[in-house]
Amino acid sequence: MLAPSRSERTRLSASHPALPGATLRFSTVVTASPRSDGPLADPAADAQAMAGTGSTLTPLSKQERSIAGLRGYDARASLQEPGKPLALSYRFFHAGVAGSATAPEIIVALDGPASARVQLDAAWDRLLDSVRPVPAN
């Protein structure tokens, strides 16, 4: 087996006019050692850390979820930063399998205004349900 390479990384960032103010990010990386500290892994600790900045992070949910056959978690939180409108943060994290290009670390992130929660919830669920593995040739 070949050693994992840091060059085996994919990043995508997108926005859409139907959801102004929302940003989607998708990243994968072949990892040498899976980590357990993914985004919003410990919402209470994240909230405490954010409190020091004057911001308030409120965990909304965290549950196991699979995308493309890879088990991870789906975490959602609201974020109130000083002087800014309430925002929502959605995160999917799969820790990856050491050295596997077919099971890399995956982070999917969607951030947007809380005023668009219904649309963001629907877009997030459709997005995660649509992720499929690409056959390895």
C-alpha positions in Angstrom: 0.0 0.0 0.0 1.2 3.5 -0.8 1.7 6.0 2.0 -1.0 8.7 2.2 -0.1 11.9 0.5 -1.0 15.4 1.6 -1.6 16.0 -2.1 -4.6 13.7 -2.0 -6.9 16.5 -0.9 -10.1 18.0 -2.4 -11.7 21.3 -1.5 -14.9 22.9 -2.9 -16.6 26.1 -1.8 -19.9 27.3 -3.3 -22.8 29.7 -2.9 -26.1 29.9 -4.6 -28.4 32.9 -5.4 -31.4 31.1 -4.0 -29.7 31.1 -0.5 -28.1 34.6 -0.2 -25.5 34.7 2.6 -25.1 30.9 2.7 -21.8 29.2 1.9 -21.1 25.5 1.4 -17.7 23.9 1.8 -16.7 20.3 1.1 -13.3 18.9 1.8 -11.6 15.5 1.8 -8.1 14.4 2.6 -6.4 11.0 2.8 -5.3 10.8 6.4 -2.4 9.0 8.0 -4.2 9.0 11.3 -7.9 9.5 11.8 -8.8 12.2 14.3 -11.7 12.4 16.7 -11.8 16.2 17.1 -13.9 17.1 14.0 -15.9 20.3 13.7 -18.6 20.6 16.4 -17.4 17.3 17.9 -17.9 18.6 21.4 -20.6 21.4 21.1 -20.4 22.2 24.8 -16.6 22.8 24.7 -17.0 24.8 21.4 -19.7 27.0 23.0 -17.5 27.6 26.0 -14.6 28.6 23.7 -16.8 30.9 21.7 -18.1 32.6 24.9 -14.5 34.1 25.3 -14.9 35.9 22.0 -18.3 37.5 23.0 -20.1 35.1 20.6 -22.7 32.5 21.6 -22.7 29.1 20.0 -25.8 27.1 20.8 -25.8 23.4 19.9 -29.0 22.4 18.1 -28.4 18.7 17.3 -25.8 16.0 16.8 -26.4 12.6 15.5 -24.7 9.8 13.7 -25.2 9.9 9.9 -23.7 8.2 6.9 -22.9 9.7 3.5 -21.7 7.6 0.6 -21.6 4.6 2.9 -19.2 6.4 5.3 -20.4 6.8 9.0 -19.8 10.1 10.7 -21.9 12.6 12.5 -24.2 15.5 11.5 -24.0 18.4 13.9 -26.0 21.7 13.8 -25.6 24.9 15.9 -26.6 28.5 15.9 -24.0 31.2 16.2 -24.6 34.7 17.5 -21.6 37.0 16.9 -21.6 40.6 18.2 -23.2 42.9 15.8 -24.2 40.2 13.3 -27.4 38.5 12.5 -28.0 35.0 14.0 -26.3 32.4 11.8 -26.7 28.6 11.5 -23.8 26.2 11.1 -24.2 22.6 9.8 -21.3 20.1 9.8 -20.8 16.6 8.7 -17.6 14.8 9.7 -16.2 11.4 8.8 -12.8 10.7 10.4 -11.5 8.7 7.5 -9.6 5.4 7.4 -5.8 5.6 7.7 -4.3 5.6 4.2 -7.6 5.1 2.3 -8.3 7.2 -0.7 -11.8 5.6 -0.8 -12.6 6.5 2.8 -10.9 9.8 3.3 -11.6 12.3 6.1 -14.6 14.3 5.0 -15.9 17.6 6.2 -19.0 19.1 4.8 -20.0 22.6 6.1 -22.9 24.8 5.4 -23.2 28.2 7.1 -26.1 30.7 6.5 -28.5 33.1 8.0 -30.9 31.8 10.6 -33.7 33.6 8.8 -33.4 31.0 6.0 -33.5 28.0 8.4 -36.3 26.1 6.5 -34.4 26.4 3.2 -31.0 25.6 4.9 -32.4 22.5 6.6 -33.9 21.2 3.4 -30.7 22.0 1.3 -28.5 20.3 3.9 -30.5 17.1 4.1 -30.8 16.9 0.3 -27.1 17.5 -0.1 -26.0 14.8 2.4 -28.5 12.4 0.9 -27.1 13.0 -2.6 -23.4 12.2 -1.9 -22.3 9.0 -3.6 -19.0 7.2 -3.8 -17.1 7.4 -7.1 -16.1 4.0 -8.3 -12.4 3.3 -8.0 -11.0 2.1 -11.4 
